[in-house]
């Protein structure tokens, strides 16, 4: 029978290192968090070969005495938990980033680890060097007050782990991401990051959160985002959501620019990521991702941070309440900047503005005159309800569309007493884009994208009003044949769809009966609509709350009810569309995150023609 025995301390530390020190970036995270917990006001990070060669963290925190340094290198020894918490076992009350007491001994067991520290009232510093678990130096050192930690030769004695590390470039990217997240979490601390001979970051202490986020993430986010500062009362205490969220038209193809923090701790949590996706669901294409930095602060007893050794995951006591707060908070904040457009212009397309005839496709840098073509303008706050469109724009009826009288008929001049941010329609280009003249420039509007957003907002507004008055009952109900599982999904969502005017009921094992459709979709195809709704329900499964599922379904319904590109519009129809855009929330982008309008200022137009 096998003998049960205790493992040696060095082996225990190496086993723990497998979870705590997965790669150099994980070690860097632990060291920077220790510097923050030590009360540092400035933290300097130096990397060689992306951390594979060495990484060093220096701070001006409280420092440690030699006896405290020796204790810090033992497992489960920490200064982060006060006696009161240790006695009660109330680990959920911990307010520091670190608390497990595993990081330093784990890192020292798989690297050459140099720890130097000096308290402010000490005459000299002290150095301890641990080479893969063995103490090789314990001596005085020269160091200003604070602590300096150097990690070299990571996994040199564990070749099986070393070969699983990635290239220096990949490891550097991971280290940079760690420093960025911690720098955003603490704008009161100054950070510097050097990689080899290059200085990558130089952040000053005591910066405003918006300024720090803009420096770390992207300069454009400061002008292409909206500030968030919301608070909601709770049983254990208030819950606060703050930060900055990028406009839907300012997005990326991957979610690497989403920074989420819980009580000042950088996390990568599925619940929070899903909440962000749900908040932007009807404003972004499904393969695009928002750019933002969100800070969620809630009572410590409402969140468990002791889930994973790396402390990047958390668990919430009331997950649904937290998710709902984030989704509603983000949407409320985006409603204040919803009419702005922040899409970066395509260089090839913009270069053609300045091309002379016969030059072909110009691929040079666009003219500086076009720098503000997508500049946003924030108008008054949106109204709480969305009115039905005017008669000139309500639907494709014969008296409205009639016989088109021309692509650009005469229209009234821009009235001085009227302030129309999107201007007065002057014509239509390619039967797709509306050309309008505003007081301060020319506006181009994508008619399909714009109307798709308007229909969606009408449907959403109908959910808060009497659905009967917003729906169109069918004289003869339509029978739509689907497979049985699709009918099950639609039957479960029927009550939610009825609130928006789509009334359906089960009609046998493999068919659905459509009794009424939303007024905005009365010209649509019920069968195609139900199939698309079922596809949405399949794609998002049970991960979303019913309300979020309905929002995604409404986006599909809106696409069915919107005017298509290629349809000829009269000038009065164009103007009706522009006026409704000006009073509709989130009209700056379509349901897929693309801009619905762009503007070229008159000053830029004059520069294009050499008048300025």
VOSETI-129005 format. One record per atom (N, C-alpha, C): x, y, z. Coordinates in steps of 0.02 Angstrom, whole numbers, plus 50000, padded with zeros to 5 digits. Last residue first. Layout:
BEGIN
XYZ ...
This chain:
BEGIN
495295390947571 495605392647635 496265389147642 494965386747447 494735393447466 495025395647533 495255374147398 495785379047401 495565386047419 494305364547409 494315368347346 494825374047348 494535360147537 494595355347482 494645358947415 494205371447610 494905369447605 495015364547548 492825371247599 493195376747568 493935375147563 492565359647673 492385359847602 492775365347567 492995363547798 493365358347764 493195358247689 492005373147824 492705375147823 493135369947787 490865365447827 490955370047772 491685372447767 491195348247874 491065355247890 491185359647829 490345334047846 490925337647821 490795345047831 489725320147939 489685327247922 490365329847898 488705305547930 489355308747937 489285315947913 487605293148001 487725299347966 488445301647977 487625280948061 487065282248017 487155288747978 489015269748083 488725276448088 488135277248040 488715253248150 488985257648098 488665264548104 488125244848242 488695248748263 488995253148210 486975238648206 487585234748200 488205238748216 485925247348209 485905241848256 486525237548255 486815262948182 486295258048167 486335252448218 487045278448271 487295272248243 486725267448231 486365289448315 487015290548283 487305284248253 485225287348385 485155287748312 485825288848277 484985285948522 485465281548489 485425281748413 483305292348522 483905290148556 484325285548513 482685304948413 482695297848431 483335295948466 482665317348357 482325316448422 482315309248446 483345316548238 483565321548287 483235320648355 482635307048165 483305305348191 483515310048246 481555314748127 481445309348176 482115307048205 482155323348036 481855326148097 481755320648150 482565314347936 483055318247973 482775320948038 481315309447890 481795304947919 482305308747962 480765321147838 480425317747892 480885312947928 481695323547735 481665328147791 481305325047851 481355312647651 482035313347679 482025317847740 480045315947618 480185309847655 480875310147688 480265327647547 479885328147609 479965321847651 480975322447437 481315326847484 480935327447549 480685304847412 480555311847398 480885316047452 481745291147370 481365295047419 481255302047394 481975275047307 481955282147292 481505285647342 482995262547373 482315265047367 482335272647357 484275258647399 484035258147330 483335260647320 484085250547557 484495254447512 484245253447440 482435249747629 483035246847601 483435251947562 481705253547785 481745254947714 482425252547688 481305240647904 481635246847883 481665247447807 480815228747955 480345234147945 480655240547919 481865219847971 481325217947926 480885223947908 482585226448068 482885225648001 482355223847950 481745224948176 481845231648148 482135231248078 481885211448206 481245213948183 481315220748149 483205211648253 483025207748193 482365210148164 483025219548365 483475221848313 483345218048248 482175211548440 481915217748413 482365220448358 483055201548480 482525199848432 482245206248401 483805208648572 484125206048512 483615204348458 482795211248665 483145216748633 483485214448569 482475198248706 481975202048669 482305207948634 483635195048777 483465191248716 482975195248673 483495204048881 484055204948834 483925201048770 482355198848945 482345205648919 482905206848868 482815186048985 482295186748933 482285193648903 484615185448996 483965186249025 483445187348970 485685173348918 485425180048925 484755179948961 485975159948908 486455164248942 486185171248956 485225151048839 484965152948904 485425157748941 485455156548670 485305151548719 485025154248784 485915163548562 486055166248628 485835161748684 485525155948450 486215158448456 486385160448527 484165153748468 484635148048469 485345150548482 483665166648455 483565163148518 484045157148524 483995169248321 484285173248375 484235169748442 483195159748256 483935159348249 484275163348304 481935164748289 482145158348317 482905157448311 481955176348211 481915176848284 482135170348317 481975170648084 482545174648106 482545175448182 480715164548083 481325160448075 481945164248099 479855175448095 479885170348148 480515166148143 480135182147973 480255185448037 480315180248093 479715173147877 480425174747881 480595178047948 478325173547910 478705167347912 479455168647918 477905187047893 477895183847959 478315177547963 478645199747811 478475192747798 478485189147865 477955216747828 478465211547829 478185204647815 477115227247843 477245225247774 477735219347770 477075229647977 476475226847947 476585224647874 477975234248067 478175228548025 477595225647987 477455244148146 478015246048103 478205240548054 476525237148221 476285241748169 476845243548121 476905219748246 476995226848263 476785231348205 475565208248212 476265210248204 476325217548226 474545194348259 474645201548252 475395202848247 474545180448248 473905183948249 473985191548239 475265166548189 475415173648197 474755177448192 475555150848254 475035155048225 475205162348240 476705137948213 476535143748254 476025147948216 477025120248218 476795126248184 476625131648235 477105107048271 477645109848228 477405115848188 476005103348352 476695101948374 477235105548334 474785117048352 475005110248340 475735109348360 475195131448370 474675128748325 474885121648306 475495143848493 475635137148467 475045134648426 475515161148442 475305155648486 475445149048452 475945178748447 475985172048417 475735166948468 476065195248414 475645190548449 475665183848413 477015208548435 477035202348396 476665196948435 477025219448521 476545219448467 476545213248423 477815218948630 478045223248575 477595222748514 477265209648711 477325216448738 477525221348683 477425197948641 476765201148639 476795208248666 478705193848674 478585196648607 477915200348604 478475188648803 478905194448794 478795197748727 477635177848772 477395183248816 477815189548807 478465169648690 477865172848663 477625178648706 479535161948724 479655169248718 479025173048698 479025149148720 479285151648784 479375159248782 478735148248585 478185148148633 478405150848701 480005147948530 479575153648516 478995154048565 480445135348577 480795141448594 480365147648585 479505126748517 479575126948590 479915133448612 479745128648382 479105130848409 479135131248486 481005122748375 480935129948361 480275132548389 480655109548401 481075113048449 481045120548439 479865106248286 479565106448352 479985110348403 480075117348144 480175111048180 479965111948253 478665126248072 479355125848096 479455119048128 477525135447979 477755128747997 478495128848013 476395147448019 477095146548001 477335139848025 474935154747970 475205148648000 475915147647973 474205170448004 474675166547964 474915160448003 472495175248015 473125173548048 473555169148002 471755187247925 471805179947924 472485178147956 471975200047973 471285197947958 471245190347957 473035203648108 472975200948041 472265198448030 473295218948195 472995212348193 472905210048121 474665227348234 474195226948178 473925219848177 475075237048382 475095231048340 474555231348286 474935247348469 475535247348427 475575241348381 473825244948544 473805250848501 474405251148454 474285233648612 473725232948566 473715238848517 475265237948700 475475234148641 474915233648589 475455253048773 474935248048759 475105244448694 477195254148818 476525256948808 476035251248794 478415248648819 478215252248881 477525255148875 478565243548693 478565238848749 478355242048814 478675254348610 478025251048613 477985246148671 480015257148619 479545261648654 478865258348660 480485246948537 480665246948608 480195251448648 479955251048415 479765244548444 479905244348518 480625263248399 479895263148403 479655256648435 481935258648392 481745262748450 480985263248456 481875251548270 482035248048332 481815252148393 481605261848180 481105256548190 481235252848255 482805269048191 482175272148210 481635266948223 483755259948142 483795262148211 483135265148235 483295259048010 483325253048051 483355254848125 483515271847963 482825269647975 482795263348017 484925271847957 484565276647999 483865274148014 485205261847864 485475261347932 485085265847979 484535267047750 484345260547779 484575260047852 485155279547727 484435279247740 484235272547771 486485287447788 486325280847760 485595279347777 486815304247752 486445299647794 486325293147756 487915317647762 487725311747723 487405306747770 487945335247768 487805329047805 487605323647755 488975349547771 488595344747732 488525338247771 488865363747885 489195358947842 488705354747803 488175372047973 488905371747979 489225366447935 486835371147942 487135377847948 487895377547945 486695357747821 486605360647887 486935367547888 485975348947694 486365354947708 486195357547777 486125331647645 485775337047680 486255342847691 485815317547553 486265323247559 485865329047589 485645300447588 485315306947587 485845312447596 485975285947496 486235290947543 485875297647532 485275278347402 485465275347466 485645280647517 485245281947268 484625279647299 484745276447367 486415288347240 486385281147230 485775278047262 485905301447343 486465298747303 486405291147301 484735314547347 484885307547363 485425305047316 484485330947423 484445325947370 484645319047395 484375339447529 484455342447463 484405337247407 483645341747688 483805337247634 483845340947568 484405351747811 483835351047765 484055346647706 485175346247969 485065350347910 484435348847872 485435340248088 485565336348028 485375339947964 485045350648177 485735348148177 485915344048116 484155364248149 484125357248129 484835354448127 483405376848212 484055373748222 483975366248209 482615390548139 482575383448153 483285380648160 482865403248101 482555402348166 482515395048186 483395401847975 483825404448028 483535402948096 483135387647875 482845393347910 483285395447968 483835383347727 483905382247799 483665388347836 482545384047596 483215385347625 483225384047699 481555370347536 481605376847569 482305377847596 481985362447381 481805362247451 481895369147482 481695354647226 481835360847262 481575360247334 482305337647213 481835342947199 481975349047242 483195326447165 483365332347206 482905338047188 482605316347093 483095314547144 483255320347189 480845316047063 481525318247049 481975316747107 479635311347097 479645317447056 480345319947044 478935294947099 479485299447117 479535305347069 477265292347132 477735292647077 478305297247096 477005286247299 476785288647234 477315288147181 477235286447436 477785285447388 477595287847318 475985290347493 476615293347515 477145292647461 474965283547435 474905290847435 475565294047457 475355270047454 475345272947386 475335280547388 476535267147586 475855267447559 475865271247493 477605262347674 477635262447601 476935262147571 477545273647817 477555267147783 477535268047708 477875286047877 477625280547916 477675273847879 478255298147826 478775293147832 478525286547862 477245307247823 477665306847763 478165301247767 476695306847949 476345303347895 476785302447834 478045303848067 477545307948033 477245304147974 478195290148183 478435294248128 477855298248098 477785291648357 477705288348292 477925293048237 479045296148477 478415297148443 478385293248378 479725288748612 479845290048542 479185290448506 480075295548774 479695291248729 479815293348658 480985304148829 480895297648860 480505292948816 482155312248717 481525311948752 481415304848778 483915314948746 483355312148709 482715312048751 484695330848774 484555324048796 483935321448760 485405339848633 485025339448696 484845332248711 486925333648559 486345338048562 485975337048628 488575333448518 488105331048569 487525336048575 489405328348381 489075334048410 488545331448457 490985322248323 490325321448351 490055328048377 491805320948167 491775323948233 491055323748259 492115315748045 491695311648089 491655314548159 492865325847990 492275323647953 491815319347997 493995332048035 493395332548077 492775329948043 494975329947940 495085327448008 494445327448049 495035334247813 494515329547828 494545326947899 496115342247801 495465345647799 494895340947818 497195334247790 497015336547857 496345339947859 496825320947673 496975327947686 496795329847758 497485304447701 496955309247686 497155316347705 498945297547625 498615299847686 498055304747668 498615288447471 499025292347517 498615294147579 498035281847369 498075278347433 498505282147483 496935284747237 497465287547279 497455284147346 496575277347093 496455276447164 497045279147203 496765289946966 496575283446989 496455283247064 497015302046907 497535299346951 497355292346977 495975307246835 496505303846799 497035300846843 495655321546934 495435316946881 496035313946846 496435320747097 496275324347036 496065319446982 495875317047260 496175314747198 495965319147140 495265319847378 495765324647355 496095322547290 494405309347399 494135316047401 494615321047371 495195298147404 494885299647340 494555306547339 495535296947536 496035299447491 495735301547423 494415291047592 494535298047606 495055301047558 494545277847547 493965281847527 494095289247537 495765274047607 495695274047534 495125278347510 495465275647743 495975279847712 495905280047636 493885277247816 494325272947778 494825277247738 493725286047971 493615285547899 494115280847866 493095279448119 493695281748085 493615280948010 491595284848191 491915279948148 492535282948115 490755291148282 491475291248294 491845286248251 489405301648307 489685296448265 490445296748270 488055305148422 488715306348395 488955300348354 486905302248482 486845304948415 487525306548384 487155297648611 486915292948561 486905295648490 487575301548732 488005303048675 487805299248613 486625297648820 486825304648821 487275306548764 486475284148804 485935288348779 486115295648780 487525278648872 487595279248799 487045283648770 486965278349001 487525282748986 487605283848911 485955268648985 485775275449006 486345280348990 486735257648952 486265260348903 486045267448921 487455255849072 487805257349009 487325260348958 486395253249162 486845259049171 487205260849107 485835241449113 485435247549113 485865253749121 486975232849130 486645233749064 486245240149062 487255234149268 487755236049218 487425237249150 486065229449325 486295236249340 486795238549288 486005216249279 485495221049258 485705228149270 487135210949345 487105211149272 486595216249248 486735212249478 487335215649454 487325216349379 485605204049480 485535211149496 486135215049471 486165191549449 485675194649403 485595202049416 487005188849559 487295189949492 486805193349445 487215191449709 486615192349668 486835194049597 488545188549743 487995185549782 487345185849742 489765184549620 489305189349650 488745185649687 491475180649610 490785178049610 490345183049648 492905182849501 492505184449560 491825181149554 494575180949444 493865179249439 493525181049505 495865183649472 495585187149414 494845185649405 496665177249567 496205182649589 495945186849530 497455166349554 497665172349519 497225178449533 496725156649626 497355159149653 497595165549618 494975160649637 495525157849598 496185160649626 494135165949734 493885160749690 494455156949656 493955176949827 494375171149841 494135165149800 493035186749812 493645187449772 494105181449781 491355188249807 491875183749832 492475184149785 490255201249857 490675198349805 491205194049838 489595206949962 489195205249903 489595201949848 490475210950057 490125204750070 489685202550011 490925223550009 491355217550003 490985211050014 489775233049908 489995230749974 490395224249969 490515238949754 489955236449792 490215234049860 490935245949602 491085246049673 490455243949711 491635244249446 491055242349486 491265242049560 492145252549311 492335251549380 491705250349421 492655249949144 492105250349192 492355248649262 493115255548993 493405254049058 492865255249110 492995250448818 492765253748880 493195251748939 492395246648663 493005248848697 492785252648760 491485232348599 491525239048626 492215240348658 491695223148448 491705223448521 491805230648544 490955213048316 491305219048340 491225219548416 490145203348268 490865201948266 491275208048287 488865208348275 489035202948320 489775201148319 488815226248279 488805220048242 489065214448287 487935235548403 488565233148375 488425227048332 486735238448459 487105244148432 487765242048400 486115228748529 485745231448472 486105237448441 487105225748630 486865220648583 486525223548522 487715232448730 487865234848663 487535230548609 487285225148841 487135232348837 487225235048767 487795212248816 487065213448815 486885220748809 489155214648831 488895212448766 488145213548761 489165217748966 489375222748917 489105220948848 488745205449019 488335211449029 488515216948980 489805197148982 489145196048953 488685202048962 490795202649065 490875202848992 490215201848957 490255199549190 490335206449171 490415207149095 490275185349183 489655188849196 489705196149173 491615182249164 491135180849111 490485184649121 492965193049202 492395189249226 491875188349171 494355197449246 494115195049180 493555190249195 494835212049340 494565205249334 494405203849261 495705222549450 495595220549380 495365213349376 494915230349585 495305224449566 495185222749492 494075240149631 494765241949617 495195236249595 492855233049637 493155235749698 493905237149689 493225226949485 492755226049539 493105227949604 493385231449315 493665231649382 493095230849433 493865228949147 493345228349198 493665227749267 494105234048986 494435233649051 493905234149106 494295229748826 493775230148877 494095228848945 495115227348719 495095234048747 494485235048792 494965215048664 495565216048704 495595223048735 493975208748585 493785211848649 494395213148693 494125213348411 494215208748466 494095212548532 493815223848326 493645217148305 493735211848358 493065238348405 493625234348382 493385227448363 492335255048392 492355248148414 492975244548385 491355267348390 492065266948405 492185259948434 490005266348381 490365266748318 491115266748327 489625266548517 489585260248479 489965260548412 490855275348615 490255275348573 490225268848533 491545268148765 491605270648697 490945270548660 491405273548930 491185268548880 491235271648811 492195274949086 492075277949021 491925272448971 491665275349258 492155273949205 491985277649142 490565266649375 490895272549347 491375270449292 489325261649482 489635260149417 489925266549389 488975255749644 489155261349601 489505258749538 487825251949767 488225249149713 488355254749663 487675254149947 487585256249878 488045252649829 487245239950053 487575246250039 487485248049966 486485228850071 487095229250111 487455235950101 485415231949983 485275229950052 485895230750096 485725247149887 485675239949896 485575238249969 485505260349766 485515257749835 485435250149836 486645264649638 485995261649654 486015259049725 487395276349529 487375273149594 486675270549607 488545280949399 487875279249422 487915275749490 489375287349282 489405288249354 488705287249382 490305288049136 489805284349173 489905285549247 490575297348985 490735295949055 490145292449089 490845291048822 490405294648868 490585292548939 491985293748683 491665289848735 491215294248778 492825300648600 492355295948569 492025291448621 493705307748676 493215311548637 492685307148606 494395297248738 494175303048778 493645307048742 494795288448641 494235286548683 493965292448723 495925292648577 495285294248546 494695292748591 496975287348649 496835294548656 496135296248629 496735272248733 496785275648669 496595282948679 497245266948863 496875263148813 496975266148744 498035276348934 498205269248934 497875265448876 497475288948914 498185287848902 498355280548894 496145286548951 496295288748883 497035287548867 496295283449087 496035278349041 496215280148969 496755295849135 497175289849141 496955284449092 495655304149107 496305305549077 496755299449079 494675298249187 494575298649114 495235299849078 495225299949316 495125293249289 495035293349214 496545311849335 495835310349331 495745303549296 498025307749429 497685309649367 496935308249373 499025305049528 498455309449541 498145312249477 500605302949441 500105301549493 499565306749496 500885299949264 500975303949324 500445302249376 501635287549168 501005290249193 501125293849259 502345281749042 502575286449093 501955290249117 502785267348948 502285271248984 502625275849034 503985263648881 503325262548851 502795266848882 505595266748838 505085268348889 504405268148856 506835254948790 506275259448772 505835260648832 507775245548811 508005252448813 507435257448799 506735234248886 507395235048857 507625242248866 505425243348926 505565236848895 506225237348858 504695251249064 505245251149016 505335244048991 503465260949134 503605254349107 504155254949055 502845269149278 503295269249220 503425262049199 501525277449362 501805271149336 502285272849279 500845284549510 501225285449449 501545278849428 499185283449574 499875281049577 500215282349509 497885286749554 498245290849603 498985288849607 497305277449472 497555283649440 497915288249489 497185261949479 497445266649528 497725272849494 496685255349368 496345254249432 496565259349484 497595258649270 496925261549267 496555260949333 498665250949313 498745258249310 498065261649306 498175238149297 498305240549365 498385248049366 498065237849155 497475236849198 497595239549268 499405240149114 498865244549094 498265243949141 500075229049166 500235235749191 499675240649173 499465218749090 499425218749163 499545225749191 499835222148960 499125222148978 499035222249054 501215220248968 500955226948955 500215227348975 501255206348982 501495210649036 501225217749029 500755202348856 500395200548917 500605204848976 501765207548773 501075209948766 500655208348827 502845199748816 502845206948828 502145209848823 502475187348768 502515188348841 502525195748858 502555189848630 501905188148660 501915189148736 503935192548618 503435197548597 502755196148629 504555180748661 504635186948699 504115192248681 503345167248641 503905171348618 503965177548660 502825157348786 502775159548716 503365164048699 503155142348878 503105149548873 503125151648800 503425129048873 502735130948859 502635138548858 504715127548911 504585126948840 503855128648822 504625128749051 504935134049012 504755133648938 504095116749097 503685122749099 503965128249054 505175108449073 504525106549046 504045112449046 506235114249144 506215114949071 505545112949040 506505121249275 505905117349258 505805117749182 507515129749296 507605123049322 506985118649311 506975141249238 507605138549212 507725131449235 505815148249269 505755141149249 506405138349220 506635163449238 505995160149256 505975153149226 507785171849255 507835164649239 507195160849259 507265183549382 507665181549325 507625174049315 506565197249459 506435190249443 506815188549379 506725208649590 506965206749523 506865199249515 506055222049679 506045214749669 506255213349597 506215234049802 506375232349733 506415224749728 505425246449904 505585239349890 505735238549816 505855260050014 505415256549969 505645249449959 507155272050020 506565269050053 506085266150002 508525266749912 508115271849945 507505268549977 509865255549948 509215256549914 508855262249949 511085243849966 510975251049959 510345252149918 511125230450088 511105233150020 510995240650023 511655215750183 511445222850176 511475225050104 511025198850147 511555203750161 511275210850157 511005184050091 510615187350144 511075192650173 510925172149961 511205178449986 510725181450036 510295160249933 511005160849914 511315167349938 509065148549969 509335155049988 510085155349974 508175140149844 508745139849890 509005146849905 507185142149749 506995139249813 507555138949864 507905147749641 507475142049631 507355138349697 508775156949743 508885154049677 508495147549672 508535172049822 508325165049822 508375162349751 509225184549916 509225181549849 509055174149857 508915199550000 508875192250003 508815189549931 509525214250076 509415210350014 509385202950031 509065229950149 509275222950156 509085219150092 509625246850182 509185241850154 509465234850165 509835257550327 510075254150266 509545249050243 509125263950426 509745267050402 509995263850338 507335266150425 507935261950429 508535265450399 506135272650405 506525274650464 507165270450473 505605266950291 505795274050290 506225276050350 506325250750252 505815255050280 506055262250284 506865242850109 507095247350162 506495251350188 507375228650010 506865232950041 507175237150097 507455216449883 507805221749919 507275226549947 507555200649821 507115205049858 507535210049898 507685190849681 508055195549723 507565200449754 507685174749620 507255179949649 507665184349695 507655164649489 508145167949533 507825174449556 506255153249500 506655158449468 507225160449515 505365145649572 505445143949500 505865149249464 505245150249701 505385143149692 505515141249619 504865163449696 505555161949714 505735154649703 503495162049668 503935164849617 504655163049632 503095156549793 502975152949730 503435155449675 503425166449887 503765159949889 503665155949825 502555177249831 503285177749835 503625170949841 501165171749835 501515174249775 502265173949781 500445168049946 500755162849906 501235165549854 499565175850024 500225174350049 500595168950011 498275180449997 498375173350005 499065171450032 498085193749969 497905191550036 498075184150048 498085208649867 498355202149885 498135200249955 497325220349870 497325216349809 497585209249823 496275223350017 496895223749979 496865219249918 495175221050093 495155226950049 495775227650007 494155207750151 494815210150133 494765215850082 492965201950183 493045209050201 493715211850180 493025188650158 492685192750108 492755200250123 493575182650266 494035184450212 493695188850160 493345180950412 492935184850365 493365187250308 493885174450520 493865170850457 493455174450404 494095180550640 493395179150622 493345174850559 495505181650641 495155178150695 494445176150677 495765188850525 496045182150532 495665178250585 495125200950552 494865196750498 495125189550504 495895205550660 495165204850668 494865200250615 497185206450608 497035201450658 496285200150665 497105209250427 497175211350497 496975205750545 497965203650291 497375202050331 497475204250403 499195207050237 498595209950207 497955208750248 500375201550265 500195207250307 499525210150286 500655183750268 500435189950235 500295195350286 501045167750226 501215173050273 501065179650238 500945156850142 500365158850181 500555163450239 502675152450143 502005151650115 501465153650167 503955164950160 503635158850182 502915158550155 504395177350128 504595171950083 504335165150105 504015185250234 503645186050171 503805180550121 504965182150329 504295179550338 503895179950273 506045189350278 506095182050285 505405178950292 505525202250287 505695199550221 505735191950225 505445203850425 504825203650386 504945200850317 506795204150456 506395198650482 505725198150446 507195216150387 507465209550368 507045203850394 505705226250352 506305224750390 506555217850370 505095234350204 505075228950253 505745228350289 504055248050132 504665244050142 504575238750196 503045256650093 503245256650163 503885252750176 503535262149925 503055260549978 503385260050046 504045265249801 504235269449857 503755268349916 504655251549698 504145255949724 504415260049782 505015241449555 505265245749609 504695250349632 505235226349478 504725230949502 505015234749561 505805217749335 505975221249397 505425226249414 506235203049246 505755208349260 505905211149329 507155195049115 507075197349184 506505202249187 506855186549002 507525187749026 507525189849099 505465186748998 505805180248996 506525180949020 505025199648989 504975196449054 505305189649056 505315203848860 504625202648877 504515199448945 506705206148869 506435200648828 505725198748849 506495213949020 507005211948971 506735205748935 505705227749101 505675221049071 506255220049024 505255236649244 505765235849191 505745228549167 504245248449322 504295241549297 504805241449240 503915257949464 504305257449402 504385250149384 502755267949546 502965261049533 503315260849466 502315278949675 502635278149609 502895271049603 501725277249794 501465282749753 501765282649683 501275262749890 501725266249844 501355271849808 500695254449986 500595261649990 501045265649944 500735241049971 501235243950016 501175251550020 499825238249871 499615237049940 500095240049991 500675240949763 500085245149775 499855244449847 501595230549775 501825237549780 501245242249793 500765219649755 501095220449819 501335227549829 500435221949620 499905222349671 500205223049741 501685219649564 501405226349561 500845227149612 501805205749591 502295210449619 502025217649618 500725199949522 500775199149594 501245204349624 501055203749389 500425205949420 500475205449496 502255196749369 502255204049369 501625206749402 501775183649367 502225185749420 502245193349425 501025184549250 500685182849313 501125184849372 501995187149153 501485192249166 501125190949232 502745175049148 503025181049179 502515186449195 501505162349194 501955165549146 502245171749179 500945156949309 500845153549246 501325155949192 501055157149456 501545159749409 501485155849344 499975150749521 500095157849533 500545160849479 499985137449478 499375141349473 499505148749477 501295133249493 500955131549431 500305135349422 501635136749621 501845141249567 501505139649501 501205125749691 500825131949697 500995136749641 502265117249655 501575115449636 501135121649639 503315124049713 503295123349640 502605121449615 502995122849848 503025129449818 502995129049742 503115108949863 502475112149874 502445119049842 504485107549841 504015104749793 503325107749801 504995114049955 505165116649888 504685113949835 504485106250060 504255113150052 504395115749982 504015089250018 504495094250039 504255101350021 502465081950073 502905084050019 503415089150045 502195068950189 502185076050174 502675077550118 501455053350142 501985057350172 501895064650151 500855036950138 500655044050139 501205048050174 501335023750035 501435027250099 501245034650091 500315011349956 500735017249954 500755020850021 500434994050000 500005000050000 500445006250000 
